[in-house]
Amino acid sequence: MFLKTVIIDDEPAICSELEYLLKKYIDIEVTSIHYNPIDALPHIVHSEPDLLFLDIHMPGMSGLEFAKKLNQMSKPPLIIFSTAFYEHALEAFSTPAVGYLTKPILESQLDDAIKKVKTLLNKPDVYDRAATVPMLDEQVCIRKNNKIIPIQVSSIYFAFVRERDLFIATKESIEKCDLSLNELETILNRSGSFFRSHRNYILNVKQIKEIIPWFNNTYLIKMNDDSQTDIPVSRGKVKAFRSMMNL
């Protein structure tokens, strides 16, 4: 089966390079190349490609905005983002995508992304894109020692906002994240294991050590991280928390 593939990037040289790199895959067919997403939209809706290589930073409409529009299709293509900027790569994790490439594109990066695409397309529910596309929502990125590091959602114990910055806590450490708390909440909610206990806190209910009754019929949650951090449940969240925990 040939994978109908479309490339969208406002840099013709990048499009040509990517098209050349894709020629080594005998089962990938580049059906069209576009230099802006607005022109590409009618073609994608009509031809329903399997795979889309999409630049993030483009004039007129960003690749991130374009990807969200494609979610309205009954069979949206699998998306691999490309970007020259790591900060844009972080944003890609909050959209339905199967991977991202940083420019200049390395063959090893491309190989890994294509393998992921083929794994998804070989699943029995390949046409249930709502189930297969949000693969990258299972991980988010943190900043540690001036490096961007992807971590699995399951490794997150809790997250919180302090002075407008978002921090993510794992068992051993707390690191900064460039998402907003609302963006992170959208990602974490897909797992079904997280609860927004307070306007400034989200916690992993699977990592609760103790639930302590607190004043005004609220609760204080002791987490199972190395520091056994205490997290409040606000009054407005008590009812939902009781329901979730069967209290």
Buried (B, 14 or more C-beta within 10 A) or exposed (E): EEBBBBBBBBBEEBBEBBBEBBEEBEEBBBBBBBBBBEEBBEBBEEEEBBBBBBBBBBEEBBBBEBBEBBEEEEEBBBBBBBBBEBEBBBBBBBBBBBBBBBBEBEEEBBEEBBEBBBEBBEEEEBEEBEEBBBBBBBBBBBBEEEEEEEBEBEBBBBBBBEEEEBBBBBEEEBBEBBBEBEBBBEBBBEBEBBBBBBEBBBBBBEBBEEBEEBEEEBBBBBBBBEEEBEBBBBEEBBEEBBEEBEE
